[in-house]
Amino acid sequence: MTRKQALDDPQIAAVAWTRFRRIMAWMALGGAACTALALLFLYYRSETMPIHMIIATILGVWLTFMLGTGLMALAFLSHGTGHDEQVMDRLKDEVPLDD
């Protein structure tokens, strides 16, 4: 019997996704801290903040933070499980290497 590779193996996938969720949970807290700092900065600069500005700041800062975190966490997940090694480079024989 051959062993499944990377995320095809249920045990490896379970560990990897648990790790991914843990990273994202911690980074959600970090994003909330960055959002709070951004709101404090804006409050001290203008002292009057309309509700629309507060909502836009919260959504903009937190969602941008989480998007970057999610993409990086998925890259680490892919590399850490060996999923990257499964990719076949179909052009490696066609592209000459410059020595």
Secondary structure, DSSP 4 states (H G I P E B T S, - for coil): -PPP-GGGSHHHHHHHHHHHHHHHHHHHHHHHHHHHHHHHHHHHHHS---HHHHHHHHHHHHHHHHHHHHHHHHHHHHHHTTGGGG---TTTTTSPPP-
